Amino acid sequence: MPAGFKQAINIGVRLFMDAKLLDILVCPLCKGPLLYKKNENELICKADRLAFPIKDGIPVMLEDEARKFPPEVEIK
Ligand SMILES: [Zn+2]
């Protein structure tokens, strides 16, 4: 198998995994759906007003690590 072809498969698998990962991710507190913010690289739970960071491509689903939104901030 040519190296380039193998690499293309690896990238494809990775993209698929990423999509799957985002698909199954729910809030660890309320089990609700999360909003993925590409620019901030965070996963946001609107219900709990928490933003979970994504470090090195891996979502950190810990309440202690999450950023809290102040009450006056509107989450879009
Ligand atoms: Zn939640």
N, CA, C, O and the ligand as a Tripos MOL2 file, in Angstrom:
@<TRIPOS>MOLECULE
protein
  305   303    77     0     0
PROTEIN
NO_CHARGES

@<TRIPOS>ATOM
      1 N           0.8490   -1.2020    0.0000 N.3       1 MET1
      2 CA          0.0000    0.0000    0.0000 C.3       1 MET1
      3 C           0.8840    1.2510    0.0000 C.2       1 MET1
      4 O           1.7780    1.3710    0.8380 O.2       1 MET1
      5 N           0.6450    2.1830   -0.9280 N.am      2 PRO2
      6 CA          1.4730    3.4010   -0.9530 C.3       2 PRO2
      7 C           1.3200    4.1960    0.3500 C.2       2 PRO2
      8 O           0.2530    4.2320    0.9640 O.2       2 PRO2
      9 N           2.4330    4.8310    0.7460 N.am      3 ALA3
     10 CA          2.4450    5.5400    2.0250 C.3       3 ALA3
     11 C           1.3840    6.6430    2.0720 C.2       3 ALA3
     12 O           0.7100    6.8380    3.0840 O.2       3 ALA3
     13 N           1.2560    7.3560    0.9550 N.am      4 GLY4
     14 CA          0.2900    8.4560    0.9120 C.3       4 GLY4
     15 C          -1.1310    7.9800    1.1090 C.2       4 GLY4
     16 O          -1.9490    8.6410    1.7490 O.2       4 GLY4
     17 N          -1.4060    6.8200    0.5450 N.am      5 PHE5
     18 CA         -2.7440    6.2440    0.6550 C.3       5 PHE5
     19 C          -3.0480    5.8730    2.1060 C.2       5 PHE5
     20 O          -4.1350    6.1240    2.6260 O.2       5 PHE5
     21 N          -2.0440    5.2670    2.7340 N.am      6 LYS6
     22 CA         -2.2010    4.8520    4.1240 C.3       6 LYS6
     23 C          -2.4420    6.0770    5.0160 C.2       6 LYS6
     24 O          -3.2650    6.0620    5.9320 O.2       6 LYS6
     25 N          -1.6950    7.1260    4.7100 N.am      7 GLN7
     26 CA         -1.8300    8.3620    5.4860 C.3       7 GLN7
     27 C          -3.2420    8.9470    5.3360 C.2       7 GLN7
     28 O          -3.8480    9.4250    6.2950 O.2       7 GLN7
     29 N          -3.7370    8.8880    4.1000 N.am      8 ALA8
     30 CA         -5.0770    9.4090    3.8240 C.3       8 ALA8
     31 C          -6.1200    8.6390    4.6260 C.2       8 ALA8
     32 O          -7.0770    9.2190    5.1380 O.2       8 ALA8
     33 N          -5.9250    7.3320    4.7280 N.am      9 ILE9
     34 CA         -6.8540    6.5060    5.5130 C.3       9 ILE9
     35 C          -6.7900    6.9120    6.9840 C.2       9 ILE9
     36 O          -7.8170    7.0480    7.6490 O.2       9 ILE9
     37 N          -5.5690    7.1020    7.4800 N.am     10 ASN10
     38 CA         -5.4020    7.4940    8.8740 C.3      10 ASN10
     39 C          -6.1240    8.7990    9.1730 C.2      10 ASN10
     40 O          -6.7900    8.9320   10.1990 O.2      10 ASN10
     41 N          -5.9870    9.7510    8.2760 N.am     11 ILE11
     42 CA         -6.6490   11.0510    8.4640 C.3      11 ILE11
     43 C          -8.1600   10.8650    8.4380 C.2      11 ILE11
     44 O          -8.8870   11.4510    9.2400 O.2      11 ILE11
     45 N          -8.6160   10.0440    7.5060 N.am     12 GLY12
     46 CA        -10.0500    9.7690    7.4000 C.3      12 GLY12
     47 C         -10.5930    9.1440    8.6640 C.2      12 GLY12
     48 O         -11.6580    9.5260    9.1480 O.2      12 GLY12
     49 N          -9.8590    8.1790    9.2030 N.am     13 VAL13
     50 CA        -10.2800    7.5000   10.4250 C.3      13 VAL13
     51 C         -10.3250    8.5060   11.5750 C.2      13 VAL13
     52 O         -11.2370    8.4980   12.4020 O.2      13 VAL13
     53 N          -9.3240    9.3590   11.5960 N.am     14 ARG14
     54 CA         -9.2500   10.3500   12.6720 C.3      14 ARG14
     55 C         -10.4250   11.3290   12.6190 C.2      14 ARG14
     56 O         -11.0180   11.6620   13.6460 O.2      14 ARG14
     57 N         -10.7460   11.7770   11.4250 N.am     15 LEU15
     58 CA        -11.8710   12.6940   11.2630 C.3      15 LEU15
     59 C         -13.1640   12.0170   11.6940 C.2      15 LEU15
     60 O         -14.0160   12.6210   12.3450 O.2      15 LEU15
     61 N         -13.2880   10.7670   11.3200 N.am     16 PHE16
     62 CA        -14.4680    9.9930   11.6750 C.3      16 PHE16
     63 C         -14.5790    9.8570   13.1890 C.2      16 PHE16
     64 O         -15.6530   10.0190   13.7670 O.2      16 PHE16
     65 N         -13.4380    9.5550   13.8210 N.am     17 MET17
     66 CA        -13.4040    9.4050   15.2810 C.3      17 MET17
     67 C         -13.7750   10.7170   15.9550 C.2      17 MET17
     68 O         -14.5440   10.7360   16.9160 O.2      17 MET17
     69 N         -13.2240   11.8130   15.4460 N.am     18 ASP18
     70 CA        -13.5140   13.1250   16.0180 C.3      18 ASP18
     71 C         -15.0080   13.4200   15.9380 C.2      18 ASP18
     72 O         -15.6220   13.8750   16.9030 O.2      18 ASP18
     73 N         -15.5740   13.1510   14.7690 N.am     19 ALA19
     74 CA        -16.9930   13.4050   14.5690 C.3      19 ALA19
     75 C         -17.8110   12.5430   15.5150 C.2      19 ALA19
     76 O         -18.7810   13.0050   16.1170 O.2      19 ALA19
     77 N         -17.4110   11.2920   15.6370 N.am     20 LYS20
     78 CA        -18.1020   10.3560   16.5250 C.3      20 LYS20
     79 C         -18.0150   10.8320   17.9730 C.2      20 LYS20
     80 O         -18.9920   10.8050   18.7220 O.2      20 LYS20
     81 N         -16.8160   11.2640   18.3340 N.am     21 LEU21
     82 CA        -16.5460   11.7000   19.6970 C.3      21 LEU21
     83 C         -17.4480   12.8690   20.0610 C.2      21 LEU21
     84 O         -18.0590   12.8980   21.1290 O.2      21 LEU21
     85 N         -17.5170   13.8400   19.1410 N.am     22 LEU22
     86 CA        -18.3530   15.0090   19.4010 C.3      22 LEU22
     87 C         -19.8140   14.6130   19.4550 C.2      22 LEU22
     88 O         -20.6180   15.2130   20.1690 O.2      22 LEU22
     89 N         -20.1340   13.5980   18.6910 N.am     23 ASP23
     90 CA        -21.5030   13.1390   18.5930 C.3      23 ASP23
     91 C         -21.9940   12.5160   19.8990 C.2      23 ASP23
     92 O         -23.1450   12.6980   20.2950 O.2      23 ASP23
     93 N         -21.1050   11.7810   20.5570 N.am     24 ILE24
     94 CA        -21.5280   11.0530   21.7540 C.3      24 ILE24
     95 C         -21.2860   11.8450   23.0280 C.2      24 ILE24
     96 O         -21.7170   11.4460   24.1090 O.2      24 ILE24
     97 N         -20.5950   12.9690   22.8950 N.am     25 LEU25
     98 CA        -20.2830   13.7450   24.0910 C.3      25 LEU25
     99 C         -21.5200   14.4490   24.6370 C.2      25 LEU25
    100 O         -22.2130   15.1710   23.9200 O.2      25 LEU25
    101 N         -21.7750   14.2250   25.9000 N.am     26 VAL26
    102 CA        -22.8420   14.9450   26.5700 C.3      26 VAL26
    103 C         -22.2720   15.5510   27.8450 C.2      26 VAL26
    104 O         -21.1830   15.1910   28.2910 O.2      26 VAL26
    105 N         -23.0100   16.4550   28.4080 N.am     27 CYS27
    106 CA        -22.5790   17.0900   29.6410 C.3      27 CYS27
    107 C         -22.5170   16.0460   30.7600 C.2      27 CYS27
    108 O         -23.4560   15.2740   30.9500 O.2      27 CYS27
    109 N         -21.3820   16.0300   31.5130 N.am     28 PRO28
    110 CA        -21.2570   15.0360   32.5870 C.3      28 PRO28
    111 C         -22.2170   15.3050   33.7410 C.2      28 PRO28
    112 O         -22.4650   14.4180   34.5580 O.2      28 PRO28
    113 N         -22.7490   16.4930   33.8150 N.am     29 LEU29
    114 CA        -23.6380   16.8360   34.9280 C.3      29 LEU29
    115 C         -25.1040   16.5550   34.6050 C.2      29 LEU29
    116 O         -25.7930   15.8410   35.3330 O.2      29 LEU29
    117 N         -25.5680   17.1440   33.4800 N.am     30 CYS30
    118 CA        -26.9950   17.0280   33.1760 C.3      30 CYS30
    119 C         -27.2730   16.0690   32.0210 C.2      30 CYS30
    120 O         -28.4270   15.8120   31.6770 O.2      30 CYS30
    121 N         -26.1960   15.5410   31.4250 N.am     31 LYS31
    122 CA        -26.3100   14.6040   30.2930 C.3      31 LYS31
    123 C         -26.9730   15.2510   29.0800 C.2      31 LYS31
    124 O         -27.4680   14.5640   28.1870 O.2      31 LYS31
    125 N         -26.9750   16.5500   29.0620 N.am     32 GLY32
    126 CA        -27.5640   17.2850   27.9450 C.3      32 GLY32
    127 C         -26.5620   17.4390   26.8170 C.2      32 GLY32
    128 O         -25.3780   17.1460   26.9860 O.2      32 GLY32
    129 N         -27.0320   17.8950   25.6730 N.am     33 PRO33
    130 CA        -26.1390   18.0780   24.5150 C.3      33 PRO33
    131 C         -25.1770   19.2370   24.7370 C.2      33 PRO33
    132 O         -25.4900   20.2010   25.4350 O.2      33 PRO33
    133 N         -24.0130   19.1230   24.1330 N.am     34 LEU34
    134 CA        -23.0000   20.1600   24.2680 C.3      34 LEU34
    135 C         -22.8530   20.9260   22.9620 C.2      34 LEU34
    136 O         -23.0470   20.3940   21.8690 O.2      34 LEU34
    137 N         -22.5070   22.1770   23.1180 N.am     35 LEU35
    138 CA        -22.2930   23.0570   21.9770 C.3      35 LEU35
    139 C         -20.7980   23.1630   21.7350 C.2      35 LEU35
    140 O         -20.0400   23.5280   22.6340 O.2      35 LEU35
    141 N         -20.3730   22.8410   20.5110 N.am     36 TYR36
    142 CA        -18.9450   22.9020   20.2170 C.3      36 TYR36
    143 C         -18.5810   24.2690   19.6650 C.2      36 TYR36
    144 O         -19.0830   24.6920   18.6230 O.2      36 TYR36
    145 N         -17.6960   24.9550   20.3850 N.am     37 LYS37
    146 CA        -17.2150   26.2640   19.9340 C.3      37 LYS37
    147 C         -15.8160   26.1070   19.3650 C.2      37 LYS37
    148 O         -14.8400   25.8960   20.0860 O.2      37 LYS37
    149 N         -15.7570   26.2170   18.0540 N.am     38 LYS38
    150 CA        -14.4940   25.9860   17.3670 C.3      38 LYS38
    151 C         -13.4290   27.0270   17.7410 C.2      38 LYS38
    152 O         -12.2740   26.6820   17.9940 O.2      38 LYS38
    153 N         -13.8250   28.2830   17.7710 N.am     39 ASN39
    154 CA        -12.8630   29.3570   18.0500 C.3      39 ASN39
    155 C         -12.2830   29.2640   19.4550 C.2      39 ASN39
    156 O         -11.0790   29.4190   19.6590 O.2      39 ASN39
    157 N         -13.1580   29.0100   20.4140 N.am     40 GLU40
    158 CA        -12.6990   28.9210   21.8040 C.3      40 GLU40
    159 C         -12.1300   27.5490   22.1210 C.2      40 GLU40
    160 O         -11.4550   27.3590   23.1340 O.2      40 GLU40
    161 N         -12.4130   26.5840   21.2340 N.am     41 ASN41
    162 CA        -12.0120   25.1960   21.4690 C.3      41 ASN41
    163 C         -12.5910   24.6890   22.7890 C.2      41 ASN41
    164 O         -11.8890   24.1480   23.6430 O.2      41 ASN41
    165 N         -13.8760   24.8840   22.9120 N.am     42 GLU42
    166 CA        -14.5690   24.4820   24.1270 C.3      42 GLU42
    167 C         -15.8870   23.7890   23.7900 C.2      42 GLU42
    168 O         -16.4670   23.9790   22.7210 O.2      42 GLU42
    169 N         -16.3250   22.9900   24.7360 N.am     43 LEU43
    170 CA        -17.6450   22.3870   24.6350 C.3      43 LEU43
    171 C         -18.5090   23.0210   25.7150 C.2      43 LEU43
    172 O         -18.1550   23.0230   26.8940 O.2      43 LEU43
    173 N         -19.6390   23.5530   25.2940 N.am     44 ILE44
    174 CA        -20.4460   24.3440   26.2160 C.3      44 ILE44
    175 C         -21.7660   23.6560   26.5370 C.2      44 ILE44
    176 O         -22.4740   23.1620   25.6590 O.2      44 ILE44
    177 N         -22.0680   23.6470   27.8420 N.am     45 CYS45
    178 CA        -23.3860   23.2040   28.2830 C.3      45 CYS45
    179 C         -24.1770   24.4480   28.6500 C.2      45 CYS45
    180 O         -23.8410   25.1620   29.5940 O.2      45 CYS45
    181 N         -25.2100   24.6870   27.9010 N.am     46 LYS46
    182 CA        -26.0320   25.8850   28.1430 C.3      46 LYS46
    183 C         -26.7820   25.7640   29.4670 C.2      46 LYS46
    184 O         -26.9370   26.7470   30.1910 O.2      46 LYS46
    185 N         -27.2350   24.5830   29.7720 N.am     47 ALA47
    186 CA        -28.0530   24.3810   30.9710 C.3      47 ALA47
    187 C         -27.2530   24.6590   32.2410 C.2      47 ALA47
    188 O         -27.7450   25.3000   33.1690 O.2      47 ALA47
    189 N         -26.0140   24.1680   32.2720 N.am     48 ASP48
    190 CA        -25.1790   24.3520   33.4620 C.3      48 ASP48
    191 C         -24.2880   25.5840   33.3650 C.2      48 ASP48
    192 O         -23.6250   25.9590   34.3320 O.2      48 ASP48
    193 N         -24.2790   26.2070   32.1980 N.am     49 ARG49
    194 CA        -23.4540   27.3980   31.9520 C.3      49 ARG49
    195 C         -21.9830   27.1040   32.2180 C.2      49 ARG49
    196 O         -21.2880   27.8540   32.9040 O.2      49 ARG49
    197 N         -21.5370   25.9980   31.6580 N.am     50 LEU50
    198 CA        -20.1460   25.5880   31.8090 C.3      50 LEU50
    199 C         -19.5090   25.3990   30.4310 C.2      50 LEU50
    200 O         -20.1590   24.9570   29.4840 O.2      50 LEU50
    201 N         -18.2270   25.7430   30.3420 N.am     51 ALA51
    202 CA        -17.4730   25.5020   29.1190 C.3      51 ALA51
    203 C         -16.3330   24.5480   29.4250 C.2      51 ALA51
    204 O         -15.4260   24.8640   30.1960 O.2      51 ALA51
    205 N         -16.3930   23.3760   28.8100 N.am     52 PHE52
    206 CA        -15.3540   22.3750   29.0230 C.3      52 PHE52
    207 C         -14.2450   22.5610   27.9910 C.2      52 PHE52
    208 O         -14.5130   22.6180   26.7910 O.2      52 PHE52
    209 N         -13.0070   22.6540   28.4560 N.am     53 PRO53
    210 CA        -11.9030   22.8810   27.5180 C.3      53 PRO53
    211 C         -11.5560   21.6250   26.7160 C.2      53 PRO53
    212 O         -11.7870   20.5010   27.1620 O.2      53 PRO53
    213 N         -11.0010   21.8410   25.5310 N.am     54 ILE54
    214 CA        -10.4830   20.7200   24.7340 C.3      54 ILE54
    215 C          -8.9710   20.8780   24.6840 C.2      54 ILE54
    216 O          -8.4500   21.8180   24.0850 O.2      54 ILE54
    217 N          -8.2780   19.9480   25.3200 N.am     55 LYS55
    218 CA         -6.8250   20.0320   25.3890 C.3      55 LYS55
    219 C          -6.2010   18.9520   24.5060 C.2      55 LYS55
    220 O          -6.4680   17.7610   24.6680 O.2      55 LYS55
    221 N          -5.3610   19.4010   23.5670 N.am     56 ASP56
    222 CA         -4.7040   18.4820   22.6270 C.3      56 ASP56
    223 C          -5.7300   17.6000   21.9260 C.2      56 ASP56
    224 O          -5.4820   16.4180   21.6860 O.2      56 ASP56
    225 N          -6.8750   18.1740   21.6030 N.am     57 GLY57
    226 CA         -7.9000   17.4430   20.8710 C.3      57 GLY57
    227 C          -8.7570   16.5290   21.7300 C.2      57 GLY57
    228 O          -9.6360   15.8290   21.2290 O.2      57 GLY57
    229 N          -8.4890   16.5450   23.0340 N.am     58 ILE58
    230 CA         -9.2620   15.6790   23.9310 C.3      58 ILE58
    231 C         -10.1040   16.5370   24.8770 C.2      58 ILE58
    232 O          -9.5750   17.3380   25.6480 O.2      58 ILE58
    233 N         -11.4080   16.3560   24.8040 N.am     59 PRO59
    234 CA        -12.2730   17.1430   25.6840 C.3      59 PRO59
    235 C         -12.0670   16.7700   27.1540 C.2      59 PRO59
    236 O         -12.0390   15.5920   27.5110 O.2      59 PRO59
    237 N         -11.9260   17.7760   27.9850 N.am     60 VAL60
    238 CA        -11.7650   17.5450   29.4160 C.3      60 VAL60
    239 C         -13.1280   17.7260   30.0790 C.2      60 VAL60
    240 O         -13.5680   18.8440   30.3460 O.2      60 VAL60
    241 N         -13.7800   16.6000   30.3340 N.am     61 MET61
    242 CA        -15.1470   16.6570   30.8270 C.3      61 MET61
    243 C         -15.2020   16.6350   32.3540 C.2      61 MET61
    244 O         -15.8660   15.7950   32.9610 O.2      61 MET61
    245 N         -14.4910   17.5770   32.9500 N.am     62 LEU62
    246 CA        -14.4750   17.6610   34.4010 C.3      62 LEU62
    247 C         -15.0340   19.0110   34.8290 C.2      62 LEU62
    248 O         -14.6690   20.0550   34.2870 O.2      62 LEU62
    249 N         -15.9140   18.9690   35.7980 N.am     63 GLU63
    250 CA        -16.5330   20.2050   36.2710 C.3      63 GLU63
    251 C         -15.4750   21.1550   36.8270 C.2      63 GLU63
    252 O         -15.5730   22.3700   36.6550 O.2      63 GLU63
    253 N         -14.4690   20.6010   37.4890 N.am     64 ASP64
    254 CA        -13.4070   21.4240   38.0830 C.3      64 ASP64
    255 C         -12.5820   22.1540   37.0340 C.2      64 ASP64
    256 O         -12.0300   23.2220   37.2990 O.2      64 ASP64
    257 N         -12.5000   21.5720   35.8380 N.am     65 GLU65
    258 CA        -11.6980   22.1580   34.7590 C.3      65 GLU65
    259 C         -12.5150   23.1210   33.9100 C.2      65 GLU65
    260 O         -11.9620   23.8900   33.1230 O.2      65 GLU65
    261 N         -13.8040   23.0760   34.0700 N.am     66 ALA66
    262 CA        -14.6840   23.8540   33.2110 C.3      66 ALA66
    263 C         -14.6980   25.3270   33.6030 C.2      66 ALA66
    264 O         -14.5160   25.6970   34.7620 O.2      66 ALA66
    265 N         -14.9210   26.1400   32.5900 N.am     67 ARG67
    266 CA        -15.0380   27.5800   32.7940 C.3      67 ARG67
    267 C         -16.5070   27.8960   33.0430 C.2      67 ARG67
    268 O         -17.3890   27.4200   32.3280 O.2      67 ARG67
    269 N         -16.7480   28.6880   34.0440 N.am     68 LYS68
    270 CA        -18.1370   29.0270   34.3660 C.3      68 LYS68
    271 C         -18.5200   30.3570   33.7420 C.2      68 LYS68
    272 O         -17.7470   31.3150   33.7660 O.2      68 LYS68
    273 N         -19.7230   30.4060   33.1830 N.am     69 PHE69
    274 CA        -20.2160   31.6530   32.6250 C.3      69 PHE69
    275 C         -20.8850   32.4670   33.7260 C.2      69 PHE69
    276 O         -21.7250   31.9480   34.4620 O.2      69 PHE69
    277 N         -20.5180   33.7350   33.8400 N.am     70 PRO70
    278 CA        -21.2260   34.5850   34.7960 C.3      70 PRO70
    279 C         -22.6860   34.7260   34.3830 C.2      70 PRO70
    280 O         -23.0060   34.6100   33.2000 O.2      70 PRO70
    281 N         -23.5810   34.9780   35.3520 N.am     71 PRO71
    282 CA        -25.0280   35.0250   35.0550 C.3      71 PRO71
    283 C         -25.3900   36.0610   33.9880 C.2      71 PRO71
    284 O         -26.3640   35.8860   33.2570 O.2      71 PRO71
    285 N         -24.6070   37.1370   33.8980 N.am     72 GLU72
    286 CA        -24.9680   38.2040   32.9730 C.3      72 GLU72
    287 C         -24.5590   37.8990   31.5320 C.2      72 GLU72
    288 O         -24.9820   38.5860   30.6020 O.2      72 GLU72
    289 N         -23.7480   36.8810   31.3550 N.am     73 VAL73
    290 CA        -23.2710   36.5510   30.0180 C.3      73 VAL73
    291 C         -24.2930   35.6890   29.2820 C.2      73 VAL73
    292 O         -24.7670   34.6750   29.7940 O.2      73 VAL73
    293 N         -24.6140   36.1210   28.0760 N.am     74 GLU74
    294 CA        -25.5380   35.3450   27.2620 C.3      74 GLU74
    295 C         -24.7560   34.3150   26.4560 C.2      74 GLU74
    296 O         -23.8130   34.6660   25.7470 O.2      74 GLU74
    297 N         -25.1360   33.0710   26.5620 N.am     75 ILE75
    298 CA        -24.4550   32.0110   25.8100 C.3      75 ILE75
    299 C         -25.1350   31.8370   24.4710 C.2      75 ILE75
    300 O         -26.3320   31.5620   24.3870 O.2      75 ILE75
    301 N         -24.3440   32.0030   23.4260 N.am     76 LYS76
    302 CA        -24.9290   31.8750   22.0910 C.3      76 LYS76
    303 C         -24.5230   30.5670   21.4630 C.2      76 LYS76
    304 O         -24.9180   30.2750   20.3340 O.2      76 LYS76
    305 ZN        -25.0470   20.2750   31.6970 Zn       77 ZN77
@<TRIPOS>BOND
     1     1     2 1
     2     2     3 1
     3     3     4 2
     4     3     5 am
     5     5     6 1
     6     6     7 1
     7     7     8 2
     8     7     9 am
     9     9    10 1
    10    10    11 1
    11    11    12 2
    12    11    13 am
    13    13    14 1
    14    14    15 1
    15    15    16 2
    16    15    17 am
    17    17    18 1
    18    18    19 1
    19    19    20 2
    20    19    21 am
    21    21    22 1
    22    22    23 1
    23    23    24 2
    24    23    25 am
    25    25    26 1
    26    26    27 1
    27    27    28 2
    28    27    29 am
    29    29    30 1
    30    30    31 1
    31    31    32 2
    32    31    33 am
    33    33    34 1
    34    34    35 1
    35    35    36 2
    36    35    37 am
    37    37    38 1
    38    38    39 1
    39    39    40 2
    40    39    41 am
    41    41    42 1
    42    42    43 1
    43    43    44 2
    44    43    45 am
    45    45    46 1
    46    46    47 1
    47    47    48 2
    48    47    49 am
    49    49    50 1
    50    50    51 1
    51    51    52 2
    52    51    53 am
    53    53    54 1
    54    54    55 1
    55    55    56 2
    56    55    57 am
    57    57    58 1
    58    58    59 1
    59    59    60 2
    60    59    61 am
    61    61    62 1
    62    62    63 1
    63    63    64 2
    64    63    65 am
    65    65    66 1
    66    66    67 1
    67    67    68 2
    68    67    69 am
    69    69    70 1
    70    70    71 1
    71    71    72 2
    72    71    73 am
    73    73    74 1
    74    74    75 1
    75    75    76 2
    76    75    77 am
    77    77    78 1
    78    78    79 1
    79    79    80 2
    80    79    81 am
    81    81    82 1
    82    82    83 1
    83    83    84 2
    84    83    85 am
    85    85    86 1
    86    86    87 1
    87    87    88 2
    88    87    89 am
    89    89    90 1
    90    90    91 1
    91    91    92 2
    92    91    93 am
    93    93    94 1
    94    94    95 1
    95    95    96 2
    96    95    97 am
    97    97    98 1
    98    98    99 1
    99    99   100 2
   100    99   101 am
   101   101   102 1
   102   102   103 1
   103   103   104 2
   104   103   105 am
   105   105   106 1
   106   106   107 1
   107   107   108 2
   108   107   109 am
   109   109   110 1
   110   110   111 1
   111   111   112 2
   112   111   113 am
   113   113   114 1
   114   114   115 1
   115   115   116 2
   116   115   117 am
   117   117   118 1
   118   118   119 1
   119   119   120 2
   120   119   121 am
   121   121   122 1
   122   122   123 1
   123   123   124 2
   124   123   125 am
   125   125   126 1
   126   126   127 1
   127   127   128 2
   128   127   129 am
   129   129   130 1
   130   130   131 1
   131   131   132 2
   132   131   133 am
   133   133   134 1
   134   134   135 1
   135   135   136 2
   136   135   137 am
   137   137   138 1
   138   138   139 1
   139   139   140 2
   140   139   141 am
   141   141   142 1
   142   142   143 1
   143   143   144 2
   144   143   145 am
   145   145   146 1
   146   146   147 1
   147   147   148 2
   148   147   149 am
   149   149   150 1
   150   150   151 1
   151   151   152 2
   152   151   153 am
   153   153   154 1
   154   154   155 1
   155   155   156 2
   156   155   157 am
   157   157   158 1
   158   158   159 1
   159   159   160 2
   160   159   161 am
   161   161   162 1
   162   162   163 1
   163   163   164 2
   164   163   165 am
   165   165   166 1
   166   166   167 1
   167   167   168 2
   168   167   169 am
   169   169   170 1
   170   170   171 1
   171   171   172 2
   172   171   173 am
   173   173   174 1
   174   174   175 1
   175   175   176 2
   176   175   177 am
   177   177   178 1
   178   178   179 1
   179   179   180 2
   180   179   181 am
   181   181   182 1
   182   182   183 1
   183   183   184 2
   184   183   185 am
   185   185   186 1
   186   186   187 1
   187   187   188 2
   188   187   189 am
   189   189   190 1
   190   190   191 1
   191   191   192 2
   192   191   193 am
   193   193   194 1
   194   194   195 1
   195   195   196 2
   196   195   197 am
   197   197   198 1
   198   198   199 1
   199   199   200 2
   200   199   201 am
   201   201   202 1
   202   202   203 1
   203   203   204 2
   204   203   205 am
   205   205   206 1
   206   206   207 1
   207   207   208 2
   208   207   209 am
   209   209   210 1
   210   210   211 1
   211   211   212 2
   212   211   213 am
   213   213   214 1
   214   214   215 1
   215   215   216 2
   216   215   217 am
   217   217   218 1
   218   218   219 1
   219   219   220 2
   220   219   221 am
   221   221   222 1
   222   222   223 1
   223   223   224 2
   224   223   225 am
   225   225   226 1
   226   226   227 1
   227   227   228 2
   228   227   229 am
   229   229   230 1
   230   230   231 1
   231   231   232 2
   232   231   233 am
   233   233   234 1
   234   234   235 1
   235   235   236 2
   236   235   237 am
   237   237   238 1
   238   238   239 1
   239   239   240 2
   240   239   241 am
   241   241   242 1
   242   242   243 1
   243   243   244 2
   244   243   245 am
   245   245   246 1
   246   246   247 1
   247   247   248 2
   248   247   249 am
   249   249   250 1
   250   250   251 1
   251   251   252 2
   252   251   253 am
   253   253   254 1
   254   254   255 1
   255   255   256 2
   256   255   257 am
   257   257   258 1
   258   258   259 1
   259   259   260 2
   260   259   261 am
   261   261   262 1
   262   262   263 1
   263   263   264 2
   264   263   265 am
   265   265   266 1
   266   266   267 1
   267   267   268 2
   268   267   269 am
   269   269   270 1
   270   270   271 1
   271   271   272 2
   272   271   273 am
   273   273   274 1
   274   274   275 1
   275   275   276 2
   276   275   277 am
   277   277   278 1
   278   278   279 1
   279   279   280 2
   280   279   281 am
   281   281   282 1
   282   282   283 1
   283   283   284 2
   284   283   285 am
   285   285   286 1
   286   286   287 1
   287   287   288 2
   288   287   289 am
   289   289   290 1
   290   290   291 1
   291   291   292 2
   292   291   293 am
   293   293   294 1
   294   294   295 1
   295   295   296 2
   296   295   297 am
   297   297   298 1
   298   298   299 1
   299   299   300 2
   300   299   301 am
   301   301   302 1
   302   302   303 1
   303   303   304 2
@<TRIPOS>SUBSTRUCTURE
     1 MET1         2 RESIDUE 1 A MET
     2 PRO2         6 RESIDUE 1 A PRO
     3 ALA3        10 RESIDUE 1 A ALA
     4 GLY4        14 RESIDUE 1 A GLY
     5 PHE5        18 RESIDUE 1 A PHE
     6 LYS6        22 RESIDUE 1 A LYS
     7 GLN7        26 RESIDUE 1 A GLN
     8 ALA8        30 RESIDUE 1 A ALA
     9 ILE9        34 RESIDUE 1 A ILE
    10 ASN10       38 RESIDUE 1 A ASN
    11 ILE11       42 RESIDUE 1 A ILE
    12 GLY12       46 RESIDUE 1 A GLY
    13 VAL13       50 RESIDUE 1 A VAL
    14 ARG14       54 RESIDUE 1 A ARG
    15 LEU15       58 RESIDUE 1 A LEU
    16 PHE16       62 RESIDUE 1 A PHE
    17 MET17       66 RESIDUE 1 A MET
    18 ASP18       70 RESIDUE 1 A ASP
    19 ALA19       74 RESIDUE 1 A ALA
    20 LYS20       78 RESIDUE 1 A LYS
    21 LEU21       82 RESIDUE 1 A LEU
    22 LEU22       86 RESIDUE 1 A LEU
    23 ASP23       90 RESIDUE 1 A ASP
    24 ILE24       94 RESIDUE 1 A ILE
    25 LEU25       98 RESIDUE 1 A LEU
    26 VAL26      102 RESIDUE 1 A VAL
    27 CYS27      106 RESIDUE 1 A CYS
    28 PRO28      110 RESIDUE 1 A PRO
    29 LEU29      114 RESIDUE 1 A LEU
    30 CYS30      118 RESIDUE 1 A CYS
    31 LYS31      122 RESIDUE 1 A LYS
    32 GLY32      126 RESIDUE 1 A GLY
    33 PRO33      130 RESIDUE 1 A PRO
    34 LEU34      134 RESIDUE 1 A LEU
    35 LEU35      138 RESIDUE 1 A LEU
    36 TYR36      142 RESIDUE 1 A TYR
    37 LYS37      146 RESIDUE 1 A LYS
    38 LYS38      150 RESIDUE 1 A LYS
    39 ASN39      154 RESIDUE 1 A ASN
    40 GLU40      158 RESIDUE 1 A GLU
    41 ASN41      162 RESIDUE 1 A ASN
    42 GLU42      166 RESIDUE 1 A GLU
    43 LEU43      170 RESIDUE 1 A LEU
    44 ILE44      174 RESIDUE 1 A ILE
    45 CYS45      178 RESIDUE 1 A CYS
    46 LYS46      182 RESIDUE 1 A LYS
    47 ALA47      186 RESIDUE 1 A ALA
    48 ASP48      190 RESIDUE 1 A ASP
    49 ARG49      194 RESIDUE 1 A ARG
    50 LEU50      198 RESIDUE 1 A LEU
    51 ALA51      202 RESIDUE 1 A ALA
    52 PHE52      206 RESIDUE 1 A PHE
    53 PRO53      210 RESIDUE 1 A PRO
    54 ILE54      214 RESIDUE 1 A ILE
    55 LYS55      218 RESIDUE 1 A LYS
    56 ASP56      222 RESIDUE 1 A ASP
    57 GLY57      226 RESIDUE 1 A GLY
    58 ILE58      230 RESIDUE 1 A ILE
    59 PRO59      234 RESIDUE 1 A PRO
    60 VAL60      238 RESIDUE 1 A VAL
    61 MET61      242 RESIDUE 1 A MET
    62 LEU62      246 RESIDUE 1 A LEU
    63 GLU63      250 RESIDUE 1 A GLU
    64 ASP64      254 RESIDUE 1 A ASP
    65 GLU65      258 RESIDUE 1 A GLU
    66 ALA66      262 RESIDUE 1 A ALA
    67 ARG67      266 RESIDUE 1 A ARG
    68 LYS68      270 RESIDUE 1 A LYS
    69 PHE69      274 RESIDUE 1 A PHE
    70 PRO70      278 RESIDUE 1 A PRO
    71 PRO71      282 RESIDUE 1 A PRO
    72 GLU72      286 RESIDUE 1 A GLU
    73 VAL73      290 RESIDUE 1 A VAL
    74 GLU74      294 RESIDUE 1 A GLU
    75 ILE75      298 RESIDUE 1 A ILE
    76 LYS76      302 RESIDUE 1 A LYS
    77 ZN77       305 GROUP 0 **** ****
